[in-house]
């Protein structure tokens, strides 16, 4: 299918500028074009020549003029003609499978690391797709049926990534069930439910939280259990977290903020009061996404607030 048909679909919902079309493509989970300006404007020009769309220039006082494109009756006929045509079979193109096919050349540890990296990529995509589904920035919602259609499209994409995640975990288990390959990312956590409110308490990890990817793993864990509240303990964080010059704390906090995770860390008083970290603690404790507490009771109270 061509980008023209996708553009006609969007214009059947609402008239748009080329820039607005680009943003919709960028934010979409299933319209796979890059949103390249040349590609979009070339398609619009061709469709205008074919009388599928019309355009009008709107002048603005404090901004440049903008060109708005609107679908025509001929454009609607072309779109409906495609909608009733036979659907194409789904394409399955996963470059990782080609990579995996020759991975017997690797040691067990090397192969385990490759699988871990792929698993992390899937988790990141799941986080992004869940966030897009939650925000629903570009969904028409003109009828109950249309809302359900778009909801089922999102569920299709999310279930695809969930299935891939289950597959890579099963692959790892079958490959290494008798080999004793070290699990670097194993997390010991509990799901706490208090008066219908839920949060995840990360009790311990094989290795302390030391990278942005580790933070993304926790975001994925929260999404998996349908909560945005997370409690961490001092022992679960690497020493670099408390050294501001590493910028690790800021990077991790930013990840939690970006993905809407409310995280509380239980930290000993002498650590909270130490040097420049004290300033950061005072600043973060003014916000709504990340706070440091000396006791679990205080942390839990804020998480469930």
C-alpha positions as CSV (number, residue, x, y, z in Angstrom):
1,X,0.0,0.0,0.0
2,X,1.1,3.6,-0.6
3,X,1.4,6.5,1.8
4,X,-1.3,8.2,-0.2
5,X,-3.9,5.8,1.2
6,X,-2.8,6.5,4.8
7,X,-3.0,10.2,4.2
8,X,-6.5,9.9,2.7
9,X,-7.5,8.0,5.8
10,X,-6.2,10.8,8.1
11,X,-7.8,13.5,6.0
12,X,-11.2,11.6,6.0
13,X,-11.0,12.2,9.8
14,X,-9.8,15.8,9.7
15,X,-8.3,18.4,7.4
16,X,-4.6,18.7,8.2
17,X,-1.4,20.5,7.2
18,X,1.6,18.5,6.0
19,X,3.3,19.1,9.3
20,X,0.3,17.8,11.2
21,X,0.3,14.7,9.0
22,X,4.0,14.2,9.8
23,X,3.3,14.3,13.6
24,X,0.5,11.8,13.3
25,X,2.9,9.4,11.4
26,X,5.6,9.9,14.0
27,X,3.2,9.2,16.9
28,X,1.5,6.3,15.3
29,X,2.2,2.7,16.3
30,X,0.9,1.1,13.0
31,X,1.5,3.7,10.2
32,X,5.1,2.8,9.5
33,X,6.3,5.7,7.4
34,X,9.1,7.9,8.7
35,X,7.1,11.0,8.2
36,X,9.7,12.4,5.8
37,X,8.5,15.9,4.6
38,X,9.4,15.2,1.0
39,X,7.5,12.0,0.9
40,X,4.4,13.5,2.5
41,X,4.3,16.7,0.3
42,X,5.0,14.7,-2.9
43,X,2.1,12.5,-2.1
44,X,-0.1,15.5,-1.3
45,X,0.9,17.1,-4.6
46,X,0.1,14.0,-6.6
47,X,-3.3,13.6,-4.9
48,X,-4.2,17.2,-5.5
49,X,-3.4,16.7,-9.2
50,X,-5.7,13.7,-9.2
51,X,-8.4,15.7,-7.4
52,X,-8.4,13.5,-4.3
53,X,-7.6,16.4,-2.1
54,X,-7.9,20.2,-2.2
55,X,-5.8,22.8,-0.4
56,X,-6.3,26.2,1.1
57,X,-3.9,28.7,2.5
58,X,-4.7,30.2,5.9
59,X,-2.9,33.4,6.9
60,X,-2.0,33.9,10.5
61,X,-1.1,37.2,12.2
62,X,1.9,36.1,14.3
63,X,2.9,32.9,12.4
64,X,3.7,31.9,8.9
65,X,0.8,31.0,6.6
66,X,-0.2,27.4,6.5
67,X,-1.6,25.1,3.8
68,X,-4.4,22.9,4.9
69,X,-5.4,19.8,2.9
70,X,-9.0,18.5,2.7
71,X,-10.2,15.2,1.2
72,X,-12.7,15.5,-1.7
73,X,-15.5,13.2,-2.7
74,X,-13.2,11.6,-5.3
75,X,-10.7,11.1,-2.5
76,X,-13.3,9.4,-0.3
77,X,-14.3,7.1,-3.2
78,X,-10.6,6.1,-3.7
79,X,-10.2,5.4,0.1
80,X,-13.4,3.3,0.3
81,X,-12.3,1.4,-2.8
82,X,-9.1,0.4,-1.0
83,X,-11.0,-0.4,2.3
84,X,-13.1,-3.1,0.6
85,X,-10.2,-4.6,-1.3
86,X,-8.6,-7.9,-0.1
87,X,-6.2,-7.3,2.8
88,X,-2.6,-8.1,2.4
89,X,-1.1,-11.0,4.3
90,X,1.0,-9.8,7.4
91,X,4.7,-9.5,6.8
92,X,7.0,-11.1,9.3
93,X,10.4,-9.5,9.0
94,X,12.6,-9.8,12.1
95,X,16.3,-9.2,11.5
96,X,17.0,-10.7,14.9
97,X,15.9,-14.1,13.7
98,X,18.7,-14.0,11.0
99,X,21.1,-13.0,13.8
100,X,19.9,-15.7,16.0
101,X,20.1,-18.4,13.3
102,X,24.0,-18.3,13.3
103,X,24.4,-17.7,17.0
104,X,25.7,-21.3,17.7
105,X,29.1,-19.7,16.9
106,X,28.9,-17.9,20.2
107,X,29.7,-19.0,23.7
108,X,26.8,-19.6,26.2
109,X,27.6,-16.3,27.9
110,X,27.7,-14.4,24.7
111,X,24.5,-15.8,23.4
112,X,22.8,-15.1,26.8
113,X,23.9,-11.4,26.5
114,X,22.5,-11.2,22.9
115,X,19.2,-12.5,24.1
116,X,19.2,-10.1,27.1
117,X,19.8,-7.2,24.8
118,X,16.9,-8.2,22.5
119,X,14.7,-8.7,25.5
120,X,15.5,-5.2,26.7
121,X,14.7,-3.8,23.2
122,X,11.3,-5.5,23.4
123,X,10.6,-4.1,26.9
124,X,11.4,-0.6,25.6
125,X,9.0,-1.0,22.7
126,X,6.3,-2.3,25.1
127,X,6.8,0.8,27.3
128,X,6.5,3.1,24.3
129,X,3.4,1.3,22.9
130,X,1.7,1.3,26.3
131,X,2.5,5.0,26.6
132,X,1.1,5.8,23.2
133,X,-2.0,3.8,24.0
134,X,-2.4,5.6,27.3
135,X,-2.1,9.1,25.7
136,X,-4.1,8.3,22.5
137,X,-3.0,11.6,21.0
138,X,-4.2,10.9,17.5
139,X,-7.4,8.8,17.7
140,X,-10.6,9.9,15.9
141,X,-13.1,8.5,18.5
142,X,-16.0,9.7,16.3
143,X,-18.2,6.7,17.3
144,X,-18.2,3.8,19.8
145,X,-17.3,1.4,17.0
146,X,-14.4,3.5,15.7
147,X,-13.0,3.9,19.3
148,X,-13.2,0.1,19.6
149,X,-11.4,-0.5,16.3
150,X,-8.5,1.8,17.3
151,X,-8.4,0.2,20.7
152,X,-8.1,-3.3,19.2
153,X,-5.3,-2.1,16.9
154,X,-3.4,-1.0,19.9
155,X,-4.1,-4.3,21.6
156,X,-2.8,-6.1,18.5
157,X,0.5,-4.3,18.6
158,X,1.0,-4.6,22.4
159,X,0.1,-8.4,22.3
160,X,2.7,-8.8,19.5
161,X,5.4,-7.4,21.7
162,X,4.2,-9.4,24.7
163,X,4.3,-12.6,22.6
164,X,7.8,-11.8,21.5
165,X,8.9,-11.2,25.1
166,X,7.4,-14.5,26.1
167,X,9.1,-16.2,23.2
168,X,12.6,-14.8,23.9
169,X,12.3,-15.8,27.6
170,X,11.2,-19.4,26.6
171,X,14.1,-19.6,24.1
172,X,16.5,-18.6,26.9
173,X,15.1,-21.1,29.3
174,X,15.3,-24.0,26.8
175,X,18.8,-23.1,25.7
176,X,20.3,-22.8,29.1
177,X,18.1,-24.9,31.5
178,X,21.0,-27.3,32.1
179,X,23.9,-24.8,31.6
180,X,23.7,-22.6,34.6
181,X,24.2,-19.4,32.7
182,X,24.2,-16.4,35.1
183,X,21.0,-14.3,35.2
184,X,22.2,-10.8,35.5
185,X,18.8,-9.1,35.5
186,X,16.9,-11.1,38.0
187,X,14.8,-9.0,40.3
188,X,13.2,-9.9,43.6
189,X,10.0,-7.9,44.0
190,X,6.6,-7.9,45.7
191,X,3.3,-6.4,44.5
192,X,1.7,-4.6,47.4
193,X,-2.1,-3.9,47.3
194,X,-3.6,-1.7,50.0
195,X,-7.2,-0.6,49.8
196,X,-7.4,-1.3,46.0
197,X,-4.2,0.7,45.4
198,X,-1.2,-1.1,44.1
199,X,2.6,-0.5,44.0
200,X,5.7,-2.7,43.3
201,X,8.3,-3.0,46.0
202,X,11.7,-3.9,44.5
203,X,13.3,-5.8,47.4
204,X,16.6,-6.8,45.9
205,X,18.4,-7.3,42.5
206,X,21.2,-9.5,41.4
207,X,23.1,-6.3,40.6
208,X,22.3,-2.7,41.8
209,X,20.5,-0.3,39.5
210,X,23.3,1.3,37.6
211,X,22.1,2.3,34.1
212,X,19.2,3.9,32.3
213,X,18.3,0.5,30.8
214,X,17.9,-0.8,34.4
215,X,15.4,2.0,34.9
216,X,13.6,1.0,31.8
217,X,13.4,-2.6,33.0
218,X,11.6,-1.3,36.1
219,X,9.2,0.8,34.0
220,X,8.4,-2.3,32.0
221,X,7.8,-4.2,35.2
222,X,5.3,-1.5,36.3
223,X,3.5,-1.7,33.0
224,X,3.4,-5.5,33.1
225,X,1.6,-5.3,36.5
226,X,-0.6,-2.3,35.6
227,X,0.7,0.1,38.1
228,X,2.7,3.4,38.0
229,X,3.9,3.2,41.6
230,X,7.4,1.9,42.5
231,X,9.3,1.6,45.8
232,X,13.1,1.1,45.8
233,X,15.5,0.4,48.6
234,X,18.9,1.9,49.2
235,X,20.7,-1.4,48.6
236,X,19.1,-1.7,45.2
237,X,20.9,1.4,43.9
238,X,24.6,1.6,42.8
239,X,27.0,4.0,44.5
240,X,27.1,6.0,41.3
241,X,23.4,7.0,41.9
242,X,24.5,9.0,45.0
243,X,27.4,10.7,43.2
244,X,25.9,13.6,41.3
245,X,28.9,14.0,39.0
246,X,28.0,10.7,37.3
247,X,24.5,12.2,36.4
248,X,23.1,8.7,36.9
249,X,20.4,9.9,39.4
250,X,19.2,12.6,37.1
251,X,19.1,10.2,34.1
252,X,17.1,7.6,36.0
253,X,14.7,10.1,37.5
254,X,14.1,11.6,34.1
255,X,13.2,8.1,32.7
256,X,10.7,7.6,35.5
257,X,9.2,11.0,34.8
258,X,9.0,10.5,31.1
259,X,7.1,7.3,31.5
260,X,4.8,8.5,34.3
261,X,6.3,6.3,37.0
262,X,5.9,7.5,40.6
263,X,9.0,6.2,42.4
264,X,10.0,6.4,46.1
265,X,13.4,5.4,47.4
266,X,14.1,4.5,51.0
267,X,17.5,6.0,51.9
268,X,19.3,6.2,55.3
269,X,19.2,9.7,56.8
270,X,23.0,10.1,56.8
271,X,23.0,9.6,53.0
272,X,20.1,12.0,52.4
273,X,21.9,14.7,54.4
274,X,25.3,14.2,52.6
275,X,26.8,17.1,50.7
276,X,25.3,18.1,47.3
277,X,23.0,15.0,47.4
278,X,21.0,16.8,50.1
279,X,20.2,19.6,47.7
280,X,19.0,17.2,45.1
281,X,16.9,15.4,47.7
282,X,15.3,18.6,48.8
283,X,14.5,19.5,45.1
284,X,13.1,16.1,44.0
285,X,10.9,15.9,47.1
286,X,9.0,18.9,45.9
287,X,7.9,17.0,42.8
288,X,5.3,14.4,42.0
289,X,7.3,11.7,40.4
290,X,10.3,10.9,42.5
291,X,11.0,11.3,46.2
292,X,13.4,10.1,48.9
293,X,12.3,8.9,52.3
294,X,13.9,7.5,55.5
295,X,11.2,5.0,56.2
296,X,9.0,2.6,54.3
297,X,5.9,4.0,56.0
298,X,6.5,7.5,54.7
299,X,7.3,6.2,51.2
300,X,4.2,4.0,51.1
301,X,2.0,6.8,52.2
302,X,3.2,9.1,49.4
303,X,3.0,6.4,46.8
304,X,-0.6,5.6,47.6
305,X,-1.7,9.2,48.0
